[in-house]
Amino acid sequence: MLRSRSTVGSLTKQGSRYLYRKTAPPKSFRGGLGRPIPAAYEFKPLLPGFNVVGLSTDRKEEEANKPGWLSREAAIASPDFTNRWAMVLPAFLTHMCIGTPWAWSVMSSTLSREFGVAGASAADWSITAATMPLSVAFALQGISAALGGSWALRVGPRKAMGLAGLCFGGGLMIGGAGISMHSLPLLYAGYGVLAGTGIGLAYTPPVQALIGWFPDKKGLASGLTIAGFGSGALVFTPMVNNLMAKFAQMPQYLGTADSVDTTVVGGKMLAQVGDAAREVISVTSADIAKLPYDIAEGVYVVGTGTTGAGTALSVCGAVYGAIMLASAFTIKLPRPGFKPAGWEPPVAAESAAVGAVAPAVTANTVLKTPQFHMLGAVFFSVACGGMGLMSVAKPMMSEVFSSSLPNVVTAAFASQYVQLLSAGNLGGRIGWAAFSDKFGRRLTFNMFTLGSIPLYLSIPPLIASVVSTQSPVPLAGFALATTIAITFMGGVYSILPAYEADLFGAKYIGPIHGRMLLYSTMAALIGPAALLKLRLISETQALHSLLAITDPDKFAAYFRAPISAADELITSKTLTIAKLMDIVPPGTPDPSPFVYDTTMYAAAGLMGVAAVAHSMVRPVAAKYFESAEQAQVAEAIVKSPAAAVMLPSMASHRLPLLKRK
């Protein structure tokens, strides 16, 4: 008797062949192409299991069950195809597209002044709300990768990556519409949920394919693929900046602050424009230093211009969607049994005489291993710190250093800093992957966790040195330290699939890594939010410290409101540290550079947690690996040409129950 989760049938011997006939399969069970199971299958014995070698059906049924062009079988390379390096390009380009969220700080700083354009208005989103799409996108990446990993492995890269391209490109376009309509829910649904789902669906198939093509260089294979993920910001930053500059429109200028009569109502600054009182913002030279526009100081009418961010994001969505679809239909899977010339797999070389199959832990069983969760804790901690830095890279550079080095730290410089971090992300994914292949995954991860602690601890002193000396030398040290920290995060992302393959076996690496990405989901939700919360606490404390030493008469003359209305002005974004510094007593130090200090100390603490967790990672116990018989049976069925038709619900993490009588 042959049993599986989907069908029950019997085997009868006819000469040297075995004939399988199904008996009362569930009505809901369909074939791999959505068609009923044919009445009979032809087998030939493969001890200790059976290998499907063909279908004893008529020609009509055979034609009906022929794999379609979107199927996994259609993506398998022909025996004549030997250029495995050609597969790096579509894998890299796919990850380059879905890696654009790493540059979201370029968008978040812009979205926080979408209505005011020249500055933040009361109606504009807070920097926390404008950063949240990054967290939602990366959260959905982990969820969709975990839920869709087995499905993607079963249906193959064409269908999985094609659907991912539609989700990601469409999500960016819907997110752009949300920006243009000033709808935060639409932005979250498009860029966060839909595009994030596309990221998750597109993440593991290229990695799985390239590891299959490069079994002799697994670390390099995963690094080359995921390097594209790190390089996404390098392409997205200049592209979206140029598009926003093209579509931007400056708001209506009313004149200098002294020449425009303004009043404050409910924390909003209002001015008479025509027959109506309109909200306005006052822009100082310190504000202009942080902007990419050449505008004059003075008063601007809110809602009369646009940053061009919505249209720019929609255009990027169309471009990236097209690239991902092209890559989906270009990438190929290695044919069964593929081996690079001159290479023998270690297990096969040692056990070829007995026909052993490489041991592996299934994706369901891996959740029971302590190694999976210890490695996940390392992943979470390092990703929290890196995502926190990347989520606020551009506004952090402007806030911290523009007052001390106004001629150096301009809006363009802040964008270049985002690209520098992105280059570190890319370099870390390639360089650390190659390093790990030579010196081992464990040593490399020890360097990541232990090395990150002094890096994060060094950042506050470097900031203080810039403020006290007003020298660009410690600024370079700050940039170097943060870039190295980002290379460590990039290295974790690129090496992790290979590290998982070392610990759990490469057989089920796709669905296993999809589950591991749930730790990235938690990091995406917690990292940027925690960093911004700590920053907000520090900023609020700094504002109230300055208010305590501010002359109430000067405050009323400057803001056209009593100092008792400070909280309303802060809420409406009329009162900022930069504006308050204009009226505090001379010699008062600017607290802006230090609002991120607590976040850096918190990140150093997380790296300590990561170091402890990694020290507890040990080789996986033998009891967690599938047995040799299970491995051979699963291998025989998965490699069968009819497996997709006969057992479509059997994913790589679900072994059939096969018995012989």
C-alpha positions, 0 to 999 in steps of 0.5 A: 500500500502507498500512502501520503497526506493527499492520496491512498492507493495500491501497487500491483506488480506487472512483470518488472513494473509496478502499477499504482491505482488510486482508491477514493482520493479526497474530492478536493485533491487536485493535481499540480496543474489544477487537474484531477489525478490520472487513473494510474501511474507507472513505477519501477522499484527503488529500494527502500522507496519507490521512484515515479518514472512515468505515467501509464495514461493515454496521450490526451492525459499526458498532454493535459498534464504537461508542465506549463511555462510558469511551472517549476519544471519549465525553469529547470536548465537543460543539460546543455546549459552550463554557464552558472555565472549567468544566473547571478544577474537575475538573482542580483537584480531581483534583490536590488529592486526589493532592497530599496527600503534601505534608502527609505530615510530619503523618503521619510525626511521628505514626507515629514514636510510634504504639505509644507515643502519648505518645512514641516506643517501641522498637517504633515506626518511626523518623522515616526509616521513617515518612517513606519512604511519601512517597518511595515514592509520589512515586517511583511517580508518576514511574514510572507517569506515564512508563509510562502517559502514552501509554496515558492519552493514547490511552484518554482521561481517563475511563478513566485518571483513573477507574483513578487514583481507584481506585488512589489511594483504595484505596491510602490505605485499604490504607495505613491498614490497614497503620498499624493492623496496624503493618505497614510493608510493607503501608503502603509497598505501599498508600500508597506503591506503589498510591496513588503509581501513582494519582498518576502516572496522574492527573497528566498527563490533567487538564494535557493537557485544560486546555492543550487548552482554554487554548492561549492561556494554557498557563502559566496552564492548567498552573498552575491544574491543578497548583495543586490538587496544591500545595493538597492539603496545605492540605485534608489537614492539618486533615482528618487532624488532626481525624480523628486527634483523633477516633479517638485513645486515650490510653495507660495512665498509671502515675504520675510518673517518681519514683513508678514503679519502672522497669528497663532491659533491652536498652535498653527501659524496663520497669515492672511492670503487673499480673503482667507487665513491660511496656515504658513510656515517660517523658514530660517537659514538653519532650516534651508541648510537641510533642504535640497532647494535654493529658496529664500528665508521667510514665510511660505503658504502650506499646501501650495507646493509639492515635494514630488515624492508621490509621483517619483515613487510611482515611477520607481514602482513601474521600473522595478516591477518590470525588472523583477518580471524580466528576472523571473522569466530569466532565472533557471534552476540547476538540473537534478544532480548538477555538480560543478566540474571537479567538485564532489559533495563531501557527504557523497564523496564519503558515502558514495558506496552506500548511496547516502543522502546528505542529512538535513533538518526539515523546516518544521523540525528546525523550530524545535532546535535551540540553534535556530532560536539562538541564531535568530536572537543574533539576527534580531539584535544585529538587524535592530541596530542596523535597521535603526541606523538606516531608517533615520540616516538622512535626517540624523546626519542633518540634525546632528551635524548641520549646526556644527558644520553647516558648510559641509553637512548639506542636504546633498551630503546627507543623501551621500551619507545614505549612499555610503551606508548602502555601499557598506551594506553591499560591501558587507554582503559580498566581502563578509560572505567570501570571508566566511567561506574561507575562515568559517561562519562562526568566527565571522559571526563572533566578529559581527557581535563582539565588534559591534559593541565598541562601534556603537559606544564610540558614536556619542564621543565622536559626535561630541568631538565634532561639536567641540572642535567643529572639525570634519575629522571626527565626522569622518570617524562617525561615518566610518563607525556607522558604515562598519556597523552596517557592513556587519548587518549586511554580512549577517543577512548574506551569510545567514542562509549559508550558516543555516545550511551548515547547521541544518543541511542545505536541502530545506534551506529555502523554507528554513530561511523563510522562517528565520526571516520572522526575526527580521520582521520583529527587528523591523517593527521594534528597531526603528520604532524604538530608536525614534522613541528614544530620540523623541524622548531626548528631543522633548527633554532638550526642548523643555531644558531650553524653554526653562532658560528662555525669556518669555517676552522674547518667546512671545515676540518670536512665535507670536504666542505666550510661552505657556502655549509651547506644547501646542507649538511643539505638537504643530511643529511650529516650535523646534530646537533650531528655532528656539536656539535663535532666542535662548541666551548666547552661548547656550549649547545646541542639544540637537547633536545629542538626541541620538546618544541614548539610541547608540547606547541601547544598540551597544546593549543589543550587540551584547545580547547577540554575542551571548546568544551566538556563544550558545550556538552548537552543532545540531543534535542527530535526533533532529535530522531526518532519517536516511530512509526518510531522506531517500524516499523524499529525494526519490519522490521530489525528483520524480517528473510526476511528483508535482502531479501526484503529490502537489501538497507535499512541500519540502518540509512535509515528508510522505508516509510511505509503506510497503506491504 
